Amino acid sequence: MAVEIIMPKLGVDMQEGEILEWKKQEGDMVNEGDILLEIMSDKTNMELEAEDSGILLKIVRGNGDTVPVTEVIGYLGEEGESVDNLSAPSTESKEAPQEVAKAPEVSNAPVQSTPQAAVAAPQGNKGKVRATPAARKAARELGIDLGQVPGTGPFGRVHKDDVENFKGAQPKATPLAKKIAEDKGLDLSTITGSGYNGKIMKEDIMAVLNAAKPAAETAQAAKPAEEAVKELPEGVEIIKMTAMRKAISKGMTHSYLTAPTFTLNYDVDMTEMMALRKKLIDPIMDKTGNKVTFTDLLGMAVVKTLMKPEHSYLNASLINDATEIELHRFVNLGIAVGLDGGLIVPVVKGADKMTISDFVIASKDVIKKAQSGKLKAAEMSGSTFSITNLGMFGTKSFNPIINQPNSAILGISATVPTPVVVDGEVVVRPIMALSLTIDHRLVDGMNGAKFMVDLKKLIENPFELLI
């Protein structure tokens, strides 16, 4: 019997994933544990392994498709086995939900919710259902079709508790009403029955279906007009947002609309920092095989400054609906990395315990993973403070948006030769602009300014980083 390949749910907040590349093609032999495809969830790439062995019978969703979690994306099975009846629902089952989904609210129909809510995803599936032995036994004893039971286990696996809870949640309905609801894809739990003790009757089901027809007919009549509106002028193209772009959009919107922020701008003399980097390049290259960058040195300066007790609120997060403050006695430094598809923030964890060499190794490791799309979800979470560097693009100043739930983020701009007054004389010095965006719910302007004064002092006297 064919086995479904589904889009896995990789995290609590994951709603959909993007298929980056199928590693196997239809007709290929697949062994349990083989890599089937590569997917992207939010900003994380993951290789999906086969749970069973068999022939890859059909690829339902191809490269580039964005698929809701737990939706079928392919089938494994025996050679020559047909899955057409599994991957292509009947005309009736496809049309009925469409009609009901567009129905208006009808006050005289015996339903509690609007007809839109009465539609569920097609009930069950005809393929192999993932379930524990205890769940299968319970389903047999209770007379429940496992294909109707939503599973809470990994990859939608059905457990015994799922079966028992499902039994208790089933509304009373006549056999005929159940049959019609199943054929039309209706969720009985959303329908109020008119029979004895609320039993759902055939008439209750038909009322929902009849209420849907006028809206469906109107929508069908308006279809040509809708298609005319969708015609685009020459030179215009509409593309779908990638999973990464959607995640960035959601995260930045939440941060911008949630946190009242302000930005402090400072100029920093990079003369001594440039001299230190020049002296460290060869020994760190010999020790780590990596070249130390200004981002590494500035990151270490930020970490050292954050560890001062008076700056603890810059290294904090709001929790429990912004009613409590979580102070961190360590620094997990997020480093923004720009990719072709968007921005990602890998995290160097335990940075406060690292030497410069340790930090260079750790930062290069997560940055390379980010650039190659191999970063794990755990390597993008848990930051306590973040930095973002746009200096290599000649950026003179910008207002970075906080990477929630951090309380602040430091923007690093270009280093520019600038005339400055030193000891009464005008000299040209390499000046870098720094921009600190702060969540005003946690940090006041004075506290942010004190942090920047200490950070500026350390950057301009960076040999303290070696102490």
C-alpha angles and dihedrals in degrees: 000000000000118000121217122235107208136189102259125228103236098179143012093260097041112119101163143002135213120231106229100178139345108226091195129050131216109283095026120131111244126197124202108273095025116134107254102179146335119247137183122221113189098311100338126098117209136178112226116218125210114255092199139028124246146089119315094241100179141001106214098180120034139206113307095022119132108217131188115243117272091019115133113255099171148345136243122198148119123321112274093015114140122228098174091109090053101046099038114054118208120271090250095053092048097047100044097060090048091055095047094044091062097046120124123234110275116200097200095050113101095241131114099211133041117276088250089066091048092072120088131178110280105293115255127327136256095226130085112306118218107230140144119250089249090054092051091050092049091049091052092049093048095041094239125151105233089211088069096053119093109225122222097192128094112304090005096300112171118235130195091257090055090056094047093046090047091053091053092048097053114111120226113260139159116258090249092051090050091050094050092045091051093048092049096042096244123157107230092201090070095053126083113217124226095206131093112310090000096301111169113241132196089256091059091055093046091050090059093047094046091049089057098054100076092052092046091050091048091049091049091050091050093049097094090051091049091050090051091054091051092060107116127216118250113283095025122116130180119207132179120253114250120238089254093051091049091051092049091047092050095045097046093045091051092048095045095047097040106045122059100219142183131186129226117204123204136174116222128195107232097190097109094037090055090049092050093049090051090055094045100047098084100039093046091046089052092049102040107017088235133103115241112235134200087250088060093050094043089047091054090048090053092049093050092049093047091055091066107105093230090063098049093117090062086060097048142096136214113238140177096040091318093299097114137040121226110209118200123213090195136048125239102183119209115208116197113227122192117220131180089256098044146291126318130181115211115190130229101209123208091013091156090068095051134100118221089263091051091049093049090053094045096045094047090049096055094038092053090048090050092050092049094045093244098114114130122225091247090057091059098048137070100045116157096189133008139208129198124193122203094157094108089065094054094254110167098192140344142168108242119207116237118256099231134261088027117101094221146011130203119221116205118204135187124301107237129186102247134178109244135168114250119176090343095309131102111240134164114248134174102255123191124197118223124192121196115195112197136193102236091205088071108022132041125212094256092054092048091049092051090052091051092048090054092044092049091050091052094047091050090047100034099159085086085074088071094054 
